[in-house]
Amino acid sequence: MEWIVKSGIQNEAGEHAGGFNGWYDMDKRTYPFVYSEITGYGITTLLFLNSLRNDRIFIQRAEAAAGWIIGKAMHECGGARARAYNTEPDHMYSFESNMLLIFDNGMILPGLVGLYNTTKNEKYLEAAVRIGKFLLSMQKPDGFFYASYDANNDKKIDSQDKWSSQSGSYHAKLAIGLIDLYNATKDETFRQSAIKICNSALAAQENGRFITQQDENSTHMHPHCYSAEGLLYAGMALGKNDFVQSAAKAVEWALENQLPDGGIPCKFVDGKFITHERSDTLAQVLRLALYLKNAGLLEHNGIDRLRNRLLQFQKAAGDHGGGFFYGKELDGTRRNHINSWCSMFAIQALAYYSHFKNRSKIGLNLFI
């Protein structure tokens, strides 16, 4: 929690004040880019921290983050652009390219709605409605969403390059913000959109696992968890048991393949696992398992070992102490950076673990 507000991962001054950086590169001692998706997560994280430890600084920082989204990231089409680079830019994702990523906008949405619910400031709801309507314009008749939108050429895009560049079950996580926006506005189109994407996600599940990259019939555990997160949230919010059961099957599949060290492999392809680990995935599986276990919907054990493995990714002290290392790439190389979203997911997972051990109820409000 202290790392979130004191490390510099959120810019406190300058052109991008309020925005969250994607990560801190320990080797180069730089923050490569400010990231709209992660700033959305950041708003929700700060609101979650405020629910744990009521402190005005969390609300102030959340409002600063929302100010950056509204003032710097949003495009006139209603969506938010992806990344403002501090170093050599990747033009595919840079603000200048005006390429808007649909998943990023879906993660901004619950942050803005949550901040509106906390402050009752209408500007946050207005921005949320703009993003919500943009998302509706990107949804296909089959319920899935296009992966990105080229605003310069008014073109909706899908490609098979990687899981995040194609339509897929991971877009079920957009249901979180759409349901929150429905609850704030009572506009039925947002609720129906959430139901459509969740129904589509169900069809992408085989024996527990979600197919996250269609061209190779593989499952990347990170978006696999996104799929489960959206289905669980929507299922509990809308009383749809098939969504909840799908999420539970997804978590069971992950835990059935838990590694000897307590961790979770990062990918399943060609009938086998790539056993490199990522801390975001560890935290995602842990918090899903804790919620389901707490609600009596999961029988599998292994939670304590998973929590202990997650803690091995935390930087104990020194420069950026408290934050979490990312882990390894698919090729086995280790990223020596302290990662913002990995740390945010870990905070929530550890808080859920504390609630679970204290036999306290775990809620899905402010799910990051």
N, C-alpha and C positions, 0 to 999 in steps of 0.2 A: 504494500500500500504506500509506503514511504517512497519507494522507487518511482511510482507513478507521478507523484507531485514534486519530487525533489531532484530527479536525475537529469532533467533536461530533455526527456523523451517527448514532452509536450513543449513547444516553443512558447516562451513567456514574453518575447519581444521580437521586433523586426517585422518584415513584410508578411511573414506567415505566423504571426502570433496567434496562439490558440490551437493551431494544427498539431497533430501528432505525427512524429517521424515513424517510419516503418521499423527501423532498428538502429542500433548504435554499432558501428564497425569497430571492434576492439583493436584491429591491426592498424587501420588508417585513422582512427580516432575522429570519425566523421559520422554524420547522419545523412545518408545518401539522398533521401527524399521525404517530403511531407505527403501523407497518404490519406485520401478522403475516406476510404473504407475503414481504416484503422482509427481515424478521427471519429467516425460513427461509433465504432466499438468503444472508443475512449469516453464518449459522452455517457453511454450506458454503464461503462465501468465506474465512472465517477459517481453516477447516481446510485449504483450498487454499493460503493464504498460509503456513501452518505447514509445508506440504510443500515450499515454495520456500525458506523461511528459518526454520528451526526456532527458534521463540521462544515461551516459555511464555505471553506475553501474548495470543497468538492463541487458545490453548486457554482461557485465563481468560475472554476476551471471548466466545468461543463458548458457554461454560457460562453466562455471564450472560444471553446472548440466549435460550438454551434455558430458563433459569429464568423469563424474562419470558413466553415462550410458555406454559409449563406453569402458572405462577402467575397470570397476568393474562388471557391470550387464550383459553384453552381453555374450552369450554362443556361442560356435563354430558353432552351427547349424544355427545361424543368428538371433535368437530371444534373448530377454532379460529375465533374471530370475527375480523373484518377489521381495523378501524382504531380507534385511540383518539385522538381529536382534541384538539389543543392550541388550535385556533381554532374558528370557527363550524363545527359539524359538518354533514356530509352524512348525513342520518339513514338513508339507504339502506345505508351502509357502516359506520356507527358501532357500537361495542360495544353500545350501548343497544338497537339494533334487533334484535340477535340474528339477523342475517342472515349465514349462513356461506357463503363463496364456495368452491366445490369446487376451483378451480384453486389458490387460496391454500394450501389444506390440502395439495394435492399437492406444492407447493414447500417446505413446512415438513418434509414427511416425509423426504426424503433428508438434510436437515440433522441431524435427530434421530438417524437411523440412523448417519450418518457420525460423529456425536459419540459414540454408543455404541461404535462400532467402535474409536474412538480411546481412550476412557476406560474402557470396560467397566463403566460405571455403569448398572445395570439400570433406573434411573428414566427414562433417555432411551429405552430400548427399549420400556418399558411405555407411555410417551406415544406413541411411534411406532406401536405396535400399536393403540392407541385410535384414532388418526387413520386408520390403514390400514383398520380395520373400518368406520369412518364412511364412508370413500370407497367401500368395497364396497357399502354400503347405498344409495349414490347412483348406482350404475351401472345402466343400463338393459339389458334383454335383448339389444338390438342392439349392445352394447359401449360406446356413448357414455355420458357422465355428464350428469346434470342440472347446470346451471350454478350453482345456489345452493340453499340450504335455509333456509327461514324457521322457526327453532326455536320462535318464539313460537306459531306456528299449525300446527306439524308439517306443513309443506307444501314439496314439492320443486318448483322453479321453473325454467322456461325462458322466454325471451322473445326477440323479434326486434329489440330496441332497438339492440343493437350486438353486435360479435363476441363480447365477453366475457360477454354475458348469455344466450348460447345454447349448446347442445351443439355440439361441433365437433371437427375434427381436432386443434386445439391441445391438447386434453386428452390427446393421445398423450404429452405431456411428463410426465404423471402416471406413466407406465410407469417412469421413472427411480427414483422412490421406492418403487414397488411391487416392482420387481425387487430393489432394495437390501434391502427388508424381507423378501422371500422368502429372500434369501441369509442374512439374520441369523436367521430363524426356521424356515426350511424348510417354511413353511405354503404348500402348493401353491395355495391360493385366491388369494394375492397374485400369483403368477406367471401364473396363468390370466387374472386381471383385466387384467394388462399386455398379454398377447397379444390379448385381445378388443378393447381400445381401439385397439391398433395396427392390427389387421385392419380395424376400422371406419374408421380414418383413411385407409387406402389407397383406400377407395372415394370419398373426398372430393377426390382429386387428379386434375387434368385437364392433360395436357401439361406436367407438372412443377409447376404451381401448385396449392396447396390452396385450395379455396373456403372462405373463413373467415367470410363473412357471407352466409347462404343467401338472404335476401330480395332481395338485389341482385346475387347471383352474383359477388361481388367477392373480392379477395385483399388483406388487410392484411398487409404484409410481416412485422410483429412476430409475430403468431400463426402465420403461415406458417412462420417459423423455429422456433417452439415445436414445431410438428408434426414438422419435420425432426429436431429435437434428440431428441425422444422416440423416434422411429423408428430413428435412428442408434444411440442408446444400447441400445435393446432388441435391435436387430438384431445388434449386436456381442456383447452379453451372452448372447443366446440362440441365436446361430448361425443367424439367419433372414436370408438374403441378400435376400429381397424387401423387407424393411424397410430394409436398408442402401441398396439400389438406389433406393428411393423417396426417401430422404433425399438421395442424390446428385443425382437428377433435380431435386429442389426447389432445391438450391444452384446447379446449372447454370442453371436458369431465372432465379434472382436475378442471377447474374453475367452472363448474356447481356443483361440489361437494365441493366447498370451505367451510371451517369451519366458525362458527360465529366469531371466533377471527381473521379471515382473512387468516389463514393458510391453508395448504393442508394436508389431511390425508395420512398416509404412505403406506397403503395397502388396497386392496379390495379382500375379500375372503368369500366364502359361502354366497354371496348375501349382504354382509354388509362391512362397512369400519372399519378398525382399525385407530383410530383418533390420535394416537401419531404422532408428527411432527418431521421432520429432517430438519436442515437448508440447507443441500445440495439440497433437493427436493424443498424447498421453492424458493431457488435461481434459480434452473433449470426452474421451471414453470414461474417464473417472467421474466427471460430473453427471454424465448421462446414467452411469451405473448407480451412482449414489442416489439420484432422484428416484430411479425405478426401484431400487432396493428399499428405500425409505417408504415408498408407496406400496410395497408388497407385490411388485410386478416383475421381480427378477430374483432368481434363486442362486445364480452363479456366485461363487466366492472369488477371491483374488484382488479385492479392493485395497486391502492393506498393502499388498505387494506393489500394486500399481501406484499408490500414493507415495510409497517410499522410493520407487524408481523415478517418479516425477521430480521429487526433491533433489535428486542427484544432478538435475539440470539447472538448479538455481545457483547463481554466483553468490557466494557466501558473504564476501566483504570487498572493500576496496572500490576502485572505479566502477560505477554502476552496480555495486553490490545490492542484492535483493531482486534484480531482474533475472530472467530465465534465458539461458542459451537456447538457440533454435534446435540444434541437433545436426544431422547429416543429410546431405543430398542423396538422391537415388544412386549416384555413382560412388558413394561412400566418403566423399570429401566432407570435412567438418566446417560448418560456417562458424567462424569465430565472431559472432555478433550476439548482442543482447537484444532480444526480439520483443517488440511491443505487444503484439497480439498473443504470443505465447505466454507472456507474463500476465496479461489480462485474463486469459482463460484459466491460467493456473491459480490466480487469486480466487476466482469463483469456485474452482474445484476444491481448493483447500478450505474455503469457508463452508462449502457443502459438507466436506469431510468432518469438520468440527461440529456442524449441526447433527450429522448422522451419529457421531460418537456420543453426543449429548442427548440423543433420542429426541431431537427437536424436529419439527416439521420443516421440510425443504420446499420452498415455493419456486415457481418458474417466473415470477415477476422480475423484470430487469435481467432477463437471460441474455448473456453476452454472446 
